[in-house]
């Protein structure tokens, strides 16, 4: 399973991208469950967030959803944080 996160916006407007392939990892089932929950409440089109807030594009094996601060679900927030921290 390949998970990609693109973060845009914020005060400086700097884009950040990271991806991780969790196939074969010992914790792959946890990532898969988190990804499914994150996709469930995502939007198919980008939405307006708050001024200087971040917007996210989350892709899991070719399925892409969009989310914006402050309306991230707990699953989206956790997935985005983990991918941006652990992904390359």
Buried (B, 14 or more C-beta within 10 A) or exposed (E): BEBBBBBBBBEEEEEEBBEBBBEEEEEEEEBBEBBEBBBEBBEEEBEEBEEEBBBBBBBBEEEEBBBBBEBBBEBBBBBBEBBBEEBE
